């Protein structure tokens, strides 16, 4: 069982038996109607173009000896490959793998075709082992979009 993100579904096509529900949706010219205590929203449904982001570059830290408690900086460059600017509250957030001390970074509104340089200040955990942590762009809490990137270190 698996679910494809909107971008991957574009690559694989729509000839599968499952119904794909895309969100968010907006109601253009919506009216609220109350009938027997139930509120209905009536209006034309307009689907939003999803936000897109593509990985461009990273400072490769392969081979760097990371000691427990060490502070270092990881840099990624992401490009807005969509038709819409990213939301003003777009952040670069940990999204899977081992939790490490790497605070979310406010990226903000990036216009289509433009790139964002994202610098994450990381503090290595105290336990010496291999860590793999994933990051994504997101907004409104955890509405993630774009390519997922990661860092691995020992």
C-alpha positions as CSV (number, residue, x, y, z in Angstrom):
1,X,0.0,0.0,0.0
2,X,1.4,3.4,-0.9
3,X,0.4,6.8,-2.0
4,X,2.1,9.0,-4.5
5,X,2.6,12.7,-4.1
6,X,1.1,14.9,-6.8
7,X,4.4,15.3,-8.6
8,X,5.1,11.6,-8.7
9,X,1.6,10.8,-9.8
10,X,2.2,13.1,-12.8
11,X,5.2,10.9,-13.7
12,X,3.3,7.6,-13.3
13,X,0.0,8.5,-14.8
14,X,-3.6,8.1,-13.6
15,X,-4.5,4.6,-14.9
16,X,-4.9,3.1,-11.4
17,X,-8.0,2.0,-9.6
18,X,-7.7,4.4,-6.7
19,X,-9.3,7.8,-6.5
20,X,-6.7,10.4,-5.8
21,X,-8.0,13.4,-3.8
22,X,-5.9,16.5,-4.2
23,X,-6.1,19.3,-1.8
24,X,-6.3,22.1,-0.9
25,X,-9.3,23.3,-2.8
26,X,-10.8,26.8,-2.7
27,X,-14.4,27.8,-3.2
28,X,-14.7,30.8,-5.6
29,X,-17.7,33.0,-4.9
30,X,-18.8,30.7,-2.1
31,X,-22.1,31.2,-0.2
32,X,-23.0,29.7,3.1
33,X,-26.5,28.3,3.3
34,X,-28.1,27.1,6.5
35,X,-30.7,24.3,6.3
36,X,-32.1,22.7,9.4
37,X,-29.1,23.6,11.5
38,X,-26.6,22.3,8.9
39,X,-24.3,24.8,7.1
40,X,-23.5,24.1,3.5
41,X,-21.0,25.9,1.4
42,X,-22.1,26.4,-2.2
43,X,-19.8,27.7,-5.0
44,X,-17.6,26.8,-7.8
45,X,-14.6,24.6,-6.8
46,X,-11.3,25.9,-7.9
47,X,-8.2,23.7,-7.4
48,X,-5.0,25.3,-6.4
49,X,-1.8,24.5,-8.3
50,X,0.4,22.6,-5.8
51,X,3.6,24.2,-4.6
52,X,6.7,22.7,-6.2
53,X,10.4,22.6,-5.2
54,X,13.4,20.9,-6.7
55,X,16.7,20.2,-5.1
56,X,19.6,22.1,-6.8
57,X,22.7,21.9,-4.6
58,X,24.1,21.0,-1.2
59,X,27.4,21.4,0.7
60,X,28.4,17.8,0.8
61,X,29.7,16.9,4.3
62,X,30.7,13.3,3.4
63,X,33.9,12.4,5.2
64,X,33.5,15.2,7.8
65,X,34.1,13.7,11.2
66,X,31.2,14.8,13.4
67,X,31.8,14.6,17.1
68,X,29.1,14.4,19.7
69,X,27.8,17.9,20.5
70,X,29.6,19.4,17.6
71,X,28.0,22.4,15.9
72,X,28.0,22.6,12.1
73,X,26.1,24.1,9.2
74,X,24.4,22.2,6.3
75,X,23.4,24.2,3.2
76,X,20.8,23.3,0.6
77,X,19.6,25.2,-2.5
78,X,16.0,24.6,-3.6
79,X,14.4,26.0,-6.7
80,X,10.7,26.9,-7.0
81,X,9.7,24.9,-10.1
82,X,6.0,25.6,-9.8
83,X,3.7,28.3,-11.2
84,X,3.0,30.0,-7.9
85,X,5.2,31.7,-5.3
86,X,5.7,29.7,-2.1
87,X,3.7,30.8,0.9
88,X,5.2,33.6,3.0
89,X,5.3,31.2,6.0
90,X,7.3,28.5,4.2
91,X,9.8,26.8,6.4
92,X,12.5,24.1,6.0
93,X,11.5,21.4,8.6
94,X,12.7,18.0,9.8
95,X,10.4,15.4,8.3
96,X,11.6,12.0,9.2
97,X,14.5,9.9,10.3
98,X,16.4,10.5,13.6
99,X,15.5,13.7,15.4
100,X,18.5,16.0,15.7
101,X,19.0,19.5,17.0
102,X,18.2,21.4,13.8
103,X,15.6,24.2,14.2
104,X,13.2,25.0,11.4
105,X,14.4,27.7,9.0
106,X,12.0,30.4,7.7
107,X,12.4,30.4,3.9
108,X,9.5,32.7,3.1
109,X,7.9,33.6,-0.3
110,X,10.0,32.5,-3.3
111,X,8.8,33.4,-6.8
112,X,8.6,30.7,-9.6
113,X,12.0,30.1,-11.1
114,X,13.9,31.6,-8.1
115,X,16.1,29.7,-5.7
116,X,16.3,29.7,-1.9
117,X,19.6,29.1,-0.1
118,X,18.7,27.3,3.1
119,X,21.3,27.2,5.9
120,X,20.6,24.9,8.8
121,X,22.6,25.1,12.0
122,X,22.9,21.6,13.5
123,X,24.1,20.4,16.8
124,X,25.2,16.7,16.7
125,X,23.5,14.4,19.2
126,X,25.6,13.2,22.2
127,X,25.4,9.5,21.2
128,X,28.0,8.5,18.7
129,X,26.2,6.5,15.9
130,X,25.0,6.9,12.3
131,X,22.2,9.5,11.9
132,X,20.0,10.0,8.8
133,X,17.5,12.9,9.1
134,X,15.1,14.1,6.3
135,X,14.0,17.7,5.6
136,X,11.2,19.2,3.5
137,X,9.7,22.6,2.7
138,X,6.4,23.1,4.5
139,X,3.8,25.6,5.5
140,X,0.9,25.9,8.0
141,X,2.5,23.4,10.3
142,X,3.1,20.2,8.3
143,X,1.8,20.8,4.8
144,X,5.0,19.5,3.0
145,X,5.9,20.0,-0.6
146,X,8.8,19.5,-3.0
147,X,11.6,17.1,-3.0
148,X,12.7,15.6,0.4
149,X,16.4,16.0,1.2
150,X,18.5,14.5,3.9
151,X,21.8,14.6,5.9
152,X,23.7,11.5,7.0
153,X,26.6,11.6,9.4
154,X,28.4,9.4,12.0
